[in-house]
Amino acid sequence: CIRHYIAIGIAGLTADARSLAKYMRNECLNHKYVYGTPLKTGRLATDLADKHQRTTQTYVRRPYGVGLLIAGYDTNGPHLYQTCPSGNVYEYYASAIGARSQSGRTYLEKIYQNLDGMSKDDLIMNALRALSGCVSGDGELTKENGSVAIVGKDEKYTLLEGDELQPYLDRLELEGGNNGGDDEEEEQEEEEESSGDDEDGEPMDL
């Protein structure tokens, strides 16, 4: 949690993430002290990307080895940004980062256009469905290895974990959605194999 209206997710070196989180908190506090208004999420993401990029221009410091997802809600509405160690910053409707995140992004690409107007419970369930395919190995998404952070209109930062998250995981289990992303990956591999077989067949006239 950076402020009551901003939350982050990280992928990479935890020590670098702590350093950047401290920087983001200080920027928010300084802006509030000087201007009397909360710092906009987009401005914070841009400043953070500049900080990332400056380390790539000097030999004195190595680049930050961490990427961040920044979720926030301000007077301009909800925002989701992703920063990279190179200094690039992107804004998304929905996204995922980290190991095995491709399965989560694939699911979010299919449903992101329907997110507008969804209830909070439905949004949480969609987040868990995306996460279920990102668990490494043959493991499952549980209350020990999963959590959901929430920021929104008239709602301060809330973290669902442990027993608070279990009812949503139970719903996911009833849907048969836990580890559903693995099935999608297997289907994609089968499609790639079948397309490869077609390429090895007889040439076609064009």
Salt bridges, closest charged atoms under 4 A:
ASP16 OD2 - ARG62 NH1 2.80
ASP47 OD2 - ARG43 NE 3.37
ASP74 OD1 - HIS79 NE2 3.32
GLU91 OE2 - HIS79 ND1 3.02
GLU155 OE2 - LYS120 NZ 3.33
ASP163 OD1 - LYS143 NZ 2.90
GLU175 OE2 - ARG129 NH2 2.89
ASP182 OD1 - ARG100 NH2 2.94
